[in-house]
């Protein structure tokens, strides 16, 4: 079932009229080891992934192994880097770290990307990254949501023919 779903997803992306455009895959980091903590103490820490988080990171790598990811962006926090690590290893590419507070640099890098890209962010950065990529539909994430996979198809460059003027968004869930 998992392989069939992955095949269908990749097939839909490649068969779409925007196949020549890169896809930007955006996820929140997987479950953190201190997820039961609360408040400022949780936000101040830089925890590793939990066992469930490591399993989700592996599932993400399996899901995206045929997506031709050419670049991966993470933040300076272990949880984003560990979420991206299985796919980076599988794809044979090194993740690029951009500080979580430097979202403008990240968005600029994404806008100039030439291939399919993965971004691993945080519950408070994923919605604004998607918005800054030109998606008009608001996105929200709860603190306990780790299974969202957002696929952003950027708006075509000026002069390219398109029926849609804005970026397109597809929201999926993976387990």
C-alpha positions in Angstrom: 0.0 0.0 0.0 2.8 2.4 0.9 4.6 1.8 -2.4 1.4 2.2 -4.3 0.6 5.6 -2.6 4.2 6.8 -3.3 4.0 5.7 -6.9 0.7 7.5 -7.4 2.0 10.7 -5.7 5.1 10.9 -7.8 3.2 10.0 -10.9 0.7 12.8 -10.4 3.5 15.3 -9.9 5.4 14.2 -13.0 2.3 14.0 -15.2 1.0 17.4 -14.3 1.5 20.4 -16.7 3.8 21.9 -14.1 6.3 19.0 -14.2 9.0 21.2 -15.6 8.7 23.4 -12.5 10.4 22.3 -9.3 8.4 21.1 -6.4 9.2 22.2 -2.9 8.4 19.6 -0.2 7.9 21.2 3.2 7.6 19.3 6.4 7.9 20.0 10.1 10.6 18.1 11.9 9.6 14.7 13.3 8.7 14.0 16.9 11.2 15.4 19.4 12.4 13.4 22.4 11.1 16.0 24.8 7.6 16.3 23.3 6.0 15.7 26.7 7.7 18.9 28.1 5.9 22.2 27.9 6.5 25.9 27.6 9.8 27.8 27.4 11.8 24.8 28.7 10.8 22.8 25.6 11.5 25.7 23.2 14.9 26.5 24.7 16.2 22.9 24.3 17.7 21.3 21.2 16.5 17.8 21.7 17.2 14.8 19.5 14.3 13.0 17.8 12.4 10.4 19.7 12.1 6.8 18.6 8.8 7.7 16.9 10.5 10.7 15.3 13.4 8.6 13.9 10.8 6.2 12.4 8.9 9.1 10.8 12.2 10.4 9.4 12.8 7.0 7.8 9.2 7.0 6.4 9.8 10.4 4.9 13.0 9.1 3.2 11.0 6.1 1.8 8.2 8.4 0.6 10.5 10.8 -1.2 13.2 8.4 -2.4 11.9 8.7 -6.0 11.1 12.4 -5.9 14.5 13.4 -7.4 15.3 15.7 -4.5 18.3 17.8 -5.4 18.6 20.0 -2.2 17.6 19.7 1.4 17.4 22.7 3.8 17.3 22.4 7.6 17.7 24.7 10.5 20.5 24.7 13.1 18.4 22.5 15.4 19.2 18.7 15.7 15.5 17.7 15.1 15.4 19.2 11.6 18.8 17.8 10.7 17.9 14.4 12.0 14.6 14.4 10.2 16.4 15.1 6.9 19.3 12.8 7.5 17.8 9.5 6.1 16.7 11.1 2.8 20.0 13.0 2.5 21.9 9.7 2.9 19.7 7.9 0.4 19.9 10.7 -2.1 23.7 11.2 -1.6 23.4 14.9 -0.9 24.3 17.1 2.0 21.7 19.2 3.7 22.2 23.0 3.8 21.6 24.6 7.1 20.0 28.0 7.2 19.2 29.5 10.6 15.6 29.3 11.6 15.5 33.1 12.1 16.9 33.7 8.6 13.8 32.8 6.6 14.3 35.4 4.0 17.6 33.7 2.9 15.8 30.3 2.8 12.9 31.6 0.7 15.3 33.3 -1.7 17.2 30.0 -2.1 14.0 28.1 -2.7 12.8 30.6 -5.3 16.0 30.1 -7.3 16.2 26.3 -6.9 16.3 24.3 -10.1 15.2 20.9 -8.9 12.9 19.4 -6.3 13.7 20.5 -2.8 12.9 19.4 0.7 12.6 21.9 3.6 12.5 20.7 7.2 11.2 23.4 9.4 9.2 24.0 12.6 5.5 24.4 13.5 6.0 28.2 13.7 8.1 28.5 10.4 6.4 26.1 8.0 3.2 28.2 7.6 5.2 31.4 6.9 7.6 29.6 4.5 4.6 28.4 2.5 3.1 31.8 2.5 6.3 33.5 1.4 6.5 31.0 -1.5 3.3 32.6 -2.9 0.6 30.3 -1.5 -2.5 32.3 -0.6 -4.2 29.5 1.4 -3.4 29.9 5.1 -1.7 26.9 6.7 -1.7 26.2 10.4 0.0 23.5 12.4 -0.8 22.3 15.9 2.1 21.5 18.3 1.2 17.8 18.1 1.1 17.6 14.3 4.2 15.9 12.7 2.6 14.1 9.7 2.0 16.9 7.3 3.8 16.9 3.9 3.2 20.1 2.0 4.0 20.2 -1.7 4.4 23.7 -3.2 4.5 24.1 -6.9 5.8 27.7 -7.4 4.0 30.1 -9.7 5.5 30.1 -13.2 8.0 32.8 -14.1 6.9 35.8 -16.0 6.4 35.0 -19.6 5.6 31.4 -19.1 2.1 30.2 -20.0 -0.1 29.2 -17.1 -3.8 29.2 -16.1 -2.8 29.8 -12.5 -1.1 32.9 -11.3 -0.2 31.8 -7.8 1.8 28.9 -6.3 -0.1 25.7 -5.8 -0.3 23.8 -2.6 -1.0 20.1 -1.9 -1.2 18.9 1.7 -0.8 15.2 2.5 -0.2 13.2 5.6 2.4 10.5 6.1 2.9 8.0 8.9 
